[in-house]
Amino acid sequence: MTTRDDIRTDIQSLEAAVGESIIGQRDVIRRLIIGLLANGNLLIEGLPGLAKTRAIKALSRHLEADFSRIQFTPDLLPSDVTGSEIYHQGEGGPQFRFQPGPLFANLVLADEINRAPAKVQSALLEAMEERQVTVAGTTHPMPELFMVLATQNPIEQEGTYPLPEAQMDRFLMHVLIHYPSVEEEVEVIRLVRREEVTNAMRAAQSMDAAVQDSETPPPQPVRISQASVFAARREIANLHVSDPVERYMADLIEATRTPAALSEDLGRWIELGASPRASLALDRCGRTHAWLAGRDYLDPEDVQAIAHDVLRHRIGLSFEAQGDGVSADDAIEELIRLVALP
């Protein structure tokens, strides 16, 4: 029988295994785990070469799950993502059969999602929100474990298609990836060099059968079962949340809608407040953060820890804020400072 400690150990092992492939992005890895356990979709944004795709692939490699990667391009069609009806000539006569697209996987990497037109982006909406896809009038359910991890490049916006606000709100969190430090950059160089040596050795062994037979097989990567993920989700669902903490989350969201009541600066900066989805996301991500920290209750610190990722894509900044160089994170930091703790 799997115990609570076994479940936590499995999730910790998953996080550690992903961390072995990624240098200096501990917060990003933690957000990936939170998104997985909170049963949500993530939008990951960062400059080219900052291991966005690598981090997502590492997560799929250490989880017993089907992985699919979709490279979004301007000529992509919705059916290229969802699948389509294919004409089939069988013994019983001609018929149309549904051929599932790459969206039908447990972990779906939507690479550079802002390079595809709106029709293709909207093809994700039903799958992300309703966990189903409708093609030719027939509804096809997604797998029980289903997560969309979309990446976005903040530069080279010419020829791209910005995500509409309705779709942005469907992402549980908007995660930013920043440059590594100099020390971390050195570790990245060493990590990739070790991988090159390992790949070269494996290639040599595969060409020399005698050597291959004499060597012990390479160790298999850590792979956590889906059952551990579902068990962790059940524990997180039962995490205790007090009335004052619930009110604190609601107060934070209300403050995004009435920012002028807190300060004149916030009133000038925030033009559009967060929707009720933000409250739900704070609750789900906050409980997950608390569970990962080993607590059986939600603390205001857990809410504050994930507030930036939950809110940065859900508030609309004014032109005045953009002109003053105020970012969404700056506004959220001021909200957290001014909203009273329970």
Residue pairs with C-beta under 8 A, 6 or more apart in sequence:
2 227
2 228
2 231
4 235
6 228
7 228
7 231
7 232
7 235
8 232
8 294
10 224
10 225
10 228
10 232
11 33
11 37
11 224
11 228
11 229
11 232
11 292
13 222
13 224
14 33
14 59
14 62
14 63
14 222
14 224
14 228
15 29
15 30
15 33
17 58
17 62
17 221
17 222
18 29
18 32
18 33
18 55
18 58
18 59
18 62
19 26
19 29
21 54
21 55
21 58
21 61
21 191
22 28
22 29
22 51
22 54
22 55
22 58
23 51
23 180
23 184
23 187
23 188
23 191
24 180
24 181
24 184
24 185
24 187
24 188
25 50
25 51
25 55
25 177
25 180
28 44
28 55
28 175
28 177
29 55
30 292
31 42
31 173
31 175
31 309
32 42
32 55
32 56
32 59
32 149
32 175
33 292
34 173
34 285
34 288
34 289
34 292
34 306
35 41
35 42
35 147
35 149
35 172
35 173
36 59
36 63
36 147
36 229
37 229
37 232
37 233
37 236
37 288
37 291
37 292
38 172
38 236
38 281
38 284
38 285
38 287
38 288
39 147
39 233
39 284
40 147
40 171
40 172
40 173
40 281
40 284
40 285
41 128
41 147
41 148
41 149
41 150
41 170
41 171
41 172
42 147
42 148
42 149
42 150
42 171
42 172
42 173
42 174
42 175
43 113
43 150
43 151
43 152
43 163
43 168
43 171
43 173
43 174
43 175
43 313
44 52
44 55
44 56
44 149
44 150
44 151
44 152
44 175
44 177
45 151
45 152
45 153
45 154
45 174
45 175
45 176
45 177
46 52
46 151
46 153
46 154
46 176
46 177
46 178
47 153
47 154
47 155
47 177
47 179
48 153
48 155
50 177
50 178
50 179
50 180
51 177
52 151
52 177
53 69
53 109
53 111
53 151
56 107
56 109
56 149
56 151
57 67
57 69
57 109
59 107
60 67
60 106
60 107
60 109
61 67
61 221
61 223
62 221
62 222
62 223
62 224
63 106
63 107
63 223
63 224
63 226
63 229
64 223
64 224
64 225
64 226
65 105
65 106
65 107
65 145
65 226
66 105
66 106
66 107
66 143
67 105
67 106
67 107
67 109
68 102
68 103
68 104
68 105
68 107
68 108
68 109
69 102
69 108
69 109
69 111
70 76
70 80
70 81
70 102
70 103
70 108
70 109
70 110
70 111
71 111
71 112
72 110
72 111
72 112
72 113
72 114
72 115
72 116
72 120
73 115
73 116
74 115
74 116
74 117
74 159
76 116
76 117
76 120
77 119
77 120
78 119
78 120
78 122
78 123
79 101
79 135
80 101
80 102
80 120
81 101
81 102
81 103
81 120
81 123
81 124
82 101
82 103
82 123
82 127
82 133
82 135
83 98
83 99
83 100
83 101
83 103
83 104
83 133
83 135
83 140
84 98
84 99
84 101
84 135
84 136
85 96
85 97
85 98
85 99
85 135
85 136
86 96
86 97
86 98
86 99
87 94
87 95
87 96
88 94
88 95
88 96
88 97
96 136
98 135
98 136
98 138
98 140
100 140
102 108
103 123
103 124
103 127
103 133
103 142
104 133
104 140
104 142
104 143
105 143
105 146
106 143
106 145
106 146
106 147
106 226
107 147
107 149
108 146
108 147
108 148
108 149
109 149
109 150
109 151
110 124
110 148
110 149
110 150
110 151
111 151
112 151
112 152
112 153
113 121
113 124
113 150
113 151
113 152
113 163
114 152
114 153
114 157
114 160
114 161
114 162
114 163
115 159
115 160
115 161
116 161
117 161
118 161
118 164
121 161
121 163
121 164
121 167
122 167
124 148
124 150
124 167
125 166
125 167
125 170
126 132
126 133
126 134
127 133
127 142
127 146
127 148
128 148
128 170
128 171
129 170
131 141
131 142
131 146
132 139
132 140
132 141
132 142
133 139
133 140
133 142
134 140
144 226
144 230
145 226
145 229
145 230
150 171
152 163
153 160
165 316
168 174
168 313
168 314
169 275
169 277
169 313
169 314
170 277
171 313
172 281
172 284
172 285
172 310
173 281
173 285
173 306
173 309
173 310
174 309
174 312
174 313
175 309
176 312
180 188
202 218
204 211
205 211
205 212
205 215
206 212
232 291
235 291
236 284
236 287
236 288
236 291
237 287
239 287
239 290
239 291
239 296
239 297
239 298
240 296
240 297
240 298
241 283
241 287
241 297
241 298
242 297
242 298
242 342
244 342
245 298
245 299
245 300
245 303
245 342
246 283
247 342
248 300
248 303
248 339
248 341
248 342
249 279
249 282
249 283
249 286
249 303
250 279
251 339
251 340
252 282
252 303
252 307
252 311
252 335
252 336
252 339
253 273
253 274
253 276
253 278
253 279
253 282
255 261
255 262
255 266
255 335
255 338
255 339
256 270
256 273
256 274
256 278
256 311
256 314
256 315
256 335
257 273
257 274
258 273
259 266
259 267
259 269
259 270
259 273
259 331
259 335
260 266
260 267
261 267
262 334
262 335
262 338
262 339
263 334
263 338
265 334
266 331
266 334
266 335
266 338
268 318
268 320
268 321
269 317
269 318
269 320
269 321
269 324
269 326
269 330
269 331
269 334
270 315
270 316
270 317
270 318
270 321
270 331
271 316
271 317
271 318
271 321
272 315
272 316
273 315
274 311
274 314
274 315
275 314
277 314
278 310
278 311
278 314
281 310
282 303
282 306
282 307
282 310
283 298
285 306
285 309
285 310
286 298
286 302
286 303
286 305
286 306
287 298
287 302
289 302
289 305
289 306
290 296
290 297
290 298
290 299
290 302
293 302
295 302
300 341
300 342
304 336
307 332
307 335
307 336
308 329
308 332
308 333
311 328
311 332
311 335
312 328
312 329
312 332
313 328
315 328
315 331
315 332
317 326
317 327
317 328
317 331
321 331
